[in-house]
């Protein structure tokens, strides 16, 4: 794993950890908006990692409503 990949994984872990503070779908939507630029970068370069992040966000949005 090169340093760019390692950074992507670290950012992704931190991003998913911050989802734990979401109190509902509105918080997840705001999280997606705040992190949109990074999410797009991850999606373009690491689609599997992006899919895992999105799955986590969808789960949090669904389970906190």
Residue, then its C-alpha position, 0 to 999 in steps of 0.5 A: x500500500x502506498x502513502x496515498x492509499x494509506x491516507x485514503x484508508x485513514x481518512x475513511x476510518x475517521x469519516x466513518x467514526x464521525x458518523x457515530x455522532x449522527x442523530x438521524x438522516x439529516x445529520x448524515x446528509x449534512x455529513x455527506x455535504x461537508x465531506x463531499x469533495x473527499x467522498x468524490x475523490x475516494x469514489x474516483x480512486x477507490x470505488x470499493x472503499x467508497x462503497x463501504x463508506x456509503x454503506x456505513x452512512x446509509x446504515x447510520x441514516x436508517x438506524x437513527x431515524 
